Amino acid sequence: MNIQPVNQIQSLMTPNKTEVDFKEQSPFKALFNAAMSNIEDTNNLTKKADQMSLDFAVGKIDNIADVMIAQEKASIALQFTVQLRNKLLDAYNDIMRIQL
C-alpha cells in the first residue's frame, strides 16, 4: 500500500479569496457579490464531487476517500448556502414587518 503525504491541508488553511472590502463598495453590493461568489463556489464543489463520483464508478479513480471528501465538502457548502439564504430571508422579513 502506497502512503501519500497530506499536502492538500495547506490549501484549506489559506485565507478565502472571497473576503470583501466594504470600503470600496456599498454594503449591499458587497454582500450581494459575496453571496454570488458563495453560490458559485458551492456549484463548483458540487460539480467536482459529481464528476469524481462518476469517475470512481467507471474505475478512473481508485481512492474512495477522495471521493467521499469531495462529497462532504459539497454537502457542507450546500448546507452553508441554504443557511445563509435562510438568514437573509429572515432579515428581509424582519425589515418588511417594521411599521413606519
DADAGI-V233795 format. One record per residue. N is the residue number from 1. RES is the residue in three letters. SS is DSSP state (hx for helix, st for strand, lp for the rest). OMEGA is omega in radians with two decimals (none if undefined). D_CENTER is the distance of its C-alpha to the mean C-alpha in Angstrom with 2 decimals. Layout:
N_RES_SS_OMEGA_D_CENTER, N_RES_SS_OMEGA_D_CENTER
//
This chain:
1_MET_lp_-3.12_32.55, 2_ASN_lp_-3.14_30.77, 3_ILE_lp_-3.12_28.61, 4_GLN_lp_3.12_25.92, 5_PRO_lp_-3.13_24.91, 6_VAL_lp_-3.14_21.49, 7_ASN_lp_-3.04_20.48, 8_GLN_lp_3.13_16.73, 9_ILE_hx_3.14_16.47, 10_GLN_hx_3.14_17.40, 11_SER_hx_3.11_14.27, 12_LEU_hx_-3.09_12.29, 13_MET_hx_-3.14_14.94, 14_THR_lp_3.14_14.90, 15_PRO_lp_-3.13_13.86, 16_ASN_lp_-3.10_10.73, 17_LYS_lp_-3.07_12.08, 18_THR_lp_3.08_10.80, 19_GLU_lp_-3.00_13.48, 20_VAL_lp_3.04_15.81, 21_ASP_lp_-3.07_19.58, 22_PHE_lp_-3.13_21.11, 23_LYS_lp_-3.10_24.56, 24_GLU_lp_-3.05_24.10, 25_GLN_lp_3.00_22.69, 26_SER_lp_-3.10_23.52, 27_PRO_hx_-3.14_21.34, 28_PHE_hx_-3.14_20.40, 29_LYS_hx_3.12_19.59, 30_ALA_hx_3.11_17.44, 31_LEU_hx_3.13_15.54, 32_PHE_hx_3.13_15.29, 33_ASN_hx_3.11_14.12, 34_ALA_hx_3.12_11.35, 35_ALA_hx_3.12_10.28, 36_MET_hx_3.09_10.72, 37_SER_hx_3.09_8.75, 38_ASN_hx_3.13_5.65, 39_ILE_hx_3.12_6.87, 40_GLU_hx_3.11_7.69, 41_ASP_hx_3.11_4.74, 42_THR_hx_3.12_3.78, 43_ASN_hx_3.13_7.50, 44_ASN_hx_3.11_8.05, 45_LEU_hx_3.12_6.64, 46_THR_hx_3.11_8.69, 47_LYS_hx_3.13_11.48, 48_LYS_hx_3.14_11.71, 49_ALA_hx_3.11_12.03, 50_ASP_hx_3.14_14.53, 51_GLN_hx_3.11_16.41, 52_MET_hx_3.10_16.74, 53_SER_hx_3.11_18.04, 54_LEU_hx_3.12_20.44, 55_ASP_hx_3.10_21.57, 56_PHE_hx_-3.12_22.25, 57_ALA_hx_-3.13_24.20, 58_VAL_hx_3.04_26.40, 59_GLY_lp_3.12_26.93, 60_LYS_lp_3.13_25.26, 61_ILE_lp_3.14_23.19, 62_ASP_lp_-3.02_25.12, 63_ASN_lp_-3.13_22.68, 64_ILE_hx_-3.12_21.19, 65_ALA_hx_3.11_19.39, 66_ASP_hx_3.13_17.06, 67_VAL_hx_-3.14_16.40, 68_MET_hx_3.11_15.79, 69_ILE_hx_3.11_13.41, 70_ALA_hx_3.11_11.30, 71_GLN_hx_3.14_11.67, 72_GLU_hx_3.09_10.76, 73_LYS_hx_3.13_7.48, 74_ALA_hx_3.14_6.71, 75_SER_hx_3.14_8.59, 76_ILE_hx_3.12_7.19, 77_ALA_hx_3.12_3.65, 78_LEU_hx_3.10_6.43, 79_GLN_hx_3.11_8.71, 80_PHE_hx_-3.14_7.16, 81_THR_hx_3.12_7.11, 82_VAL_hx_3.11_10.54, 83_GLN_hx_3.07_11.81, 84_LEU_hx_3.09_11.15, 85_ARG_hx_3.14_13.04, 86_ASN_hx_3.13_15.64, 87_LYS_hx_3.11_16.30, 88_LEU_hx_3.10_16.74, 89_LEU_hx_3.07_19.08, 90_ASP_hx_3.12_20.96, 91_ALA_hx_3.11_21.51, 92_TYR_hx_3.14_22.72, 93_ASN_hx_3.08_25.03, 94_ASP_hx_3.12_26.39, 95_ILE_hx_-3.12_27.23, 96_MET_hx_-3.14_28.90, 97_ARG_hx_-3.14_31.02, 98_ILE_lp_3.11_32.49, 99_GLN_lp_-3.13_36.10, 100_LEU_lp_none_37.61
//
